[in-house]
Amino acid sequence: MAANYWESTQRRNWQFTREQLEDLRKKLEEEDQNLVQMYPLPAVRHLSIYFNQQVARLGKRLGVRQQAMATAQLYIRRFYSKVEIRRTNPYLVIATAVYLACKMEECPHHIRLVVSEGRTLWPDFFSSDTSKLGECEFFLISEMSSQMIVHHPYRSLTALQGIFSLTQEESALAWSIINDHYMTDLPLLYAPHTIAIMSILLALVLRPNTTGIQSAGSSAGNIASAAHAALSSAGQTKTGNEKPGGGARTKVQKLANWLAESNIDIEAIVDCTQEIVSFYEFQEQYNEKLAREQINRFVKARGLDK
C-alpha cells in the first residue's frame, strides 16, 4: 500500500491527460458503433450526475460515510474508462462499487444488505441474487488491476484549512466543492492536493454568497474571473513580475502569495477552476428523467437486469 499519493498506483496508472481520457472513451465506442447508435446516452457529465445521485441514495440507506461514497464514485469512473457502459447494468455496477468502497474504507456492509437495499431502490433493474454482485465485484477489481487504494483531496483540505484560517463555513463550502468534483473528470486528471487548493480558492471567492455553491451558476463568469485574478496574481509573483506582499490583507491574497512561493502548478489550478465552474453551468441543463429513461432502456432491451 502506498503511504502517499506520489508513490501510489493512482498517480502512476490512473492519472490521465484530457486527450488520453478522450481516446479511451472513443475507443470503447468504436468497438461496437451499432450499439452506441442504437442506445444513445446523456452527456458524460449528465451521466456522472445521475450516478452520483444513485450512489448517494444507496449510501444514505446504508449509512455510508462521505469518503467511502467518493471512493465508490472514483471506482465507477475508472471502471467506465475501461468498459463500455452499454455492456453493463449500471445499477449493479453502482451497488458493487459502493460495496467494494466500503470494504476498502474499512466500513464494510454485508453483501446481502447491499443487495437488499439495491433491490429496494431499483426493483426492476436489480437481481436479488447475491452472486451477481459478487461476480461484478471481481469484474471491477480485474478492470482496475486490483489497484484499489484511493487518495482523496479531503486530507489536503484538512491540512490546509489551518494555514489559510478558514472559517467553519468556508471549510464546509470547500468540502462541498470536493464532493462535487467527483461528478467531473478532475479526479482522473489532477492530484488530490491540486483539487483541494482549487476548492479553497473557490470557497474564498464564493464566501460572500450565503446561499452556497449551487447558486453559483448564474454568476459563473464572475466567479471564474475572481478566481483567475487571484491565480494571475500568484503567477506574476512566481515569475518575478510582482513582489509578494509583506502580509496578505485577505485570505485570497494570502493564498495567492502562498501559491507563488510553492512549487504547485498554477496552470493546473486554473484548469481545475474552469472545469468545476463549467460543470456548475452544465448542471443547470441536467434532466434526471431523460438520463434515467435512456439508461433504463438499454438495460431492459439488452437483458442486463437478469
RAUR-V344250 format. One record per residue. SS is DSSP state (hx for helix, st for strand, lp for the rest). OMEGA is omega in degrees with one decimal (NA if undefined). D_LAST is the distance of its C-alpha to the last C-alpha in Angstrom with 1 decimal. Layout:
SS OMEGA D_LAST
SS OMEGA D_LAST
This chain:
lp 178.8 36.4
lp -178.5 38.3
lp 179.4 40.7
lp -175.7 40.9
hx -173.1 39.2
hx 179.8 41.8
hx -170.5 40.9
lp 173.1 37.1
hx 177.7 34.3
hx -179.8 33.4
hx -174.3 36.7
hx -170.9 36.7
hx -174.1 33.2
lp 174.3 31.5
lp -174.4 34.3
lp 165.8 34.4
lp 177.9 36.7
hx -178.9 35.4
hx 178.8 35.9
hx -179.6 33.9
hx 178.3 31.0
hx 179.0 31.2
hx 178.8 31.4
hx -178.7 28.3
hx -179.8 26.3
hx 179.1 28.1
hx 178.4 27.3
hx -179.8 23.6
hx -179.1 23.8
hx -179.6 26.2
hx 178.1 23.9
lp -175.9 22.0
hx 178.1 24.0
hx 179.5 22.4
hx -180.0 19.1
hx -179.3 21.2
hx -177.6 23.2
hx -176.7 20.4
lp 177.6 18.6
lp -178.6 21.5
lp 176.1 21.0
lp 175.2 23.5
lp -177.0 26.2
hx -179.9 25.5
hx -179.5 27.5
hx 173.4 25.6
hx -179.0 22.2
hx 177.6 23.9
hx -179.6 25.1
hx 179.3 21.7
hx 177.5 20.2
hx 179.1 23.4
hx -178.8 23.0
hx 176.1 19.5
hx -179.4 20.9
hx 179.4 23.9
hx 179.6 22.0
hx 179.6 20.1
hx 179.4 23.3
hx 179.9 25.3
hx -178.5 23.3
hx -177.4 23.6
lp -177.5 27.2
lp 179.7 26.7
lp -170.8 29.9
hx -175.4 30.3
hx 178.1 30.7
hx 177.9 27.5
hx 176.7 25.7
hx 177.3 27.7
hx 178.7 26.7
hx -179.8 23.0
hx 178.9 23.8
hx 175.2 25.7
hx 179.9 22.9
hx -179.1 20.6
hx 177.6 23.5
hx -177.0 24.3
hx -177.5 20.8
lp 168.6 20.5
lp -179.1 24.0
lp -174.8 22.6
lp 178.7 19.1
lp -172.7 18.5
hx -176.5 16.4
hx 177.0 14.7
hx -175.1 13.2
lp 168.5 11.3
lp -175.6 9.3
hx -179.2 12.7
hx 176.6 11.9
hx 178.5 10.6
hx 179.7 13.7
hx -179.5 15.9
hx -179.9 15.2
hx 179.1 15.6
hx 178.0 18.7
hx 178.9 20.2
hx -178.0 19.6
hx 179.7 21.3
hx 178.5 24.0
hx 175.5 24.9
hx -175.1 25.5
hx -180.0 27.6
lp 174.3 29.6
lp 171.7 30.3
lp -169.8 28.8
lp 173.0 25.8
lp -179.9 23.3
lp -177.6 21.6
hx -179.8 18.0
hx 179.6 17.3
hx 179.7 19.1
hx 178.5 17.2
hx 179.9 13.8
hx 180.0 15.5
hx 176.6 17.0
hx 178.5 13.9
hx 178.4 12.3
hx -178.2 15.7
hx -174.8 15.9
lp -172.5 12.6
lp -177.4 11.4
lp -173.5 9.6
lp -172.7 7.7
lp -178.9 7.6
lp 177.0 6.3
lp -179.4 9.7
lp -177.7 9.5
hx -179.3 12.3
hx 178.2 12.0
hx 178.7 9.2
hx 177.7 11.9
hx 177.7 14.5
hx -179.9 13.3
hx 177.3 13.1
hx 178.8 16.5
hx 177.4 18.0
hx 179.1 16.7
hx -178.9 18.5
hx -179.1 21.5
hx -178.4 21.8
hx 177.5 21.8
lp 176.8 24.3
lp 179.1 26.4
lp 179.8 26.5
lp -167.5 28.7
lp -177.8 27.5
lp -178.5 30.9
lp 174.3 31.2
lp -175.7 34.6
lp 176.7 34.6
hx -176.0 37.5
hx -178.6 37.9
hx 178.2 40.2
hx 178.3 42.4
hx 179.6 42.6
hx -179.4 43.7
hx -174.3 46.3
hx -173.7 47.6
hx 176.6 47.8
lp -179.9 51.0
lp -176.7 52.6
lp 175.3 52.2
lp -179.5 53.0
lp 174.1 49.9
lp 178.7 49.9
hx -179.8 47.1
hx 179.2 46.1
hx 178.4 46.2
hx 179.6 44.1
hx 179.5 41.5
hx 177.5 41.4
hx 178.1 41.1
hx 179.5 38.3
hx 178.6 36.5
hx 176.1 37.0
hx 176.8 35.5
hx -176.8 32.4
hx -175.3 32.2
hx 176.4 32.7
lp 174.4 29.3
lp 176.8 28.1
lp 177.3 30.3
lp -174.2 30.6
hx 179.5 33.6
hx 178.5 32.1
hx -175.5 31.6
hx -171.8 35.1
lp -179.7 37.5
lp -178.9 38.7
hx -177.9 38.0
hx 177.0 41.8
hx 177.8 41.9
hx -179.0 39.2
hx 179.2 41.0
hx 176.6 44.3
hx -178.7 42.8
hx 177.0 41.4
hx 179.3 44.9
hx -179.2 46.6
hx 178.4 44.5
hx 179.1 44.8
hx 178.1 48.6
hx -178.2 48.7
lp -171.9 46.6
lp -179.3 48.6
lp -176.1 50.7
lp -173.0 47.6
lp -179.9 47.1
lp 171.2 44.1
lp -171.6 42.1
hx -173.5 40.0
hx 178.2 37.9
hx -173.9 41.1
hx -173.0 41.8
hx -175.6 40.4
hx -179.2 43.4
hx -176.7 45.8
hx 179.6 43.7
hx 178.9 46.6
hx 179.8 49.0
hx -179.7 46.8
hx -179.6 46.3
hx -179.9 50.1
hx 180.0 51.0
hx -178.3 48.7
hx 177.2 50.0
hx 178.6 53.5
hx -179.3 53.1
hx 177.7 51.5
hx 177.3 54.2
hx 178.9 56.8
hx -179.1 55.3
hx 179.1 55.2
hx 179.4 58.9
hx -177.4 59.9
hx -179.1 58.1
lp 175.6 59.8
lp -179.7 63.2
lp -178.2 63.7
lp -178.5 63.9
lp 178.1 65.0
lp 177.8 62.8
lp -179.6 64.2
lp 177.2 65.9
lp -176.4 63.7
lp -178.3 60.7
lp 179.0 61.5
lp 179.6 57.9
hx 178.4 54.6
hx 177.3 53.5
hx 179.0 56.7
hx 178.0 56.3
hx 179.7 52.8
hx 179.0 54.3
hx 179.4 57.2
hx 179.1 54.9
hx -178.8 52.7
hx -178.3 55.9
hx -177.6 57.0
lp 176.1 53.7
lp -176.4 52.0
lp -178.8 48.9
lp -177.3 47.8
hx 178.2 48.7
hx 177.7 47.1
hx 178.8 43.8
hx 176.1 44.3
hx -178.7 45.3
hx 177.6 42.1
hx -179.5 39.9
hx 178.9 41.9
hx -178.1 41.4
hx -176.3 37.7
hx 176.8 37.1
hx 176.5 39.5
hx 178.1 37.8
hx -179.5 34.5
hx 175.6 36.0
hx -178.2 37.3
hx -177.1 33.9
hx -178.9 32.2
lp -179.2 34.2
lp -175.7 32.4
lp 178.4 28.9
lp -175.9 26.9
hx -177.9 24.0
hx 179.4 22.9
hx 179.6 22.8
hx -179.3 21.0
hx -178.3 18.2
hx -178.9 18.0
hx 177.4 18.0
hx -178.1 15.2
hx -177.4 13.0
hx -177.3 14.0
hx 177.2 12.8
hx 179.7 9.4
hx -175.3 8.9
hx -177.6 11.1
lp 176.9 9.6
lp -177.6 6.0
lp 179.6 5.5
lp -177.7 3.8
lp NA 0.0
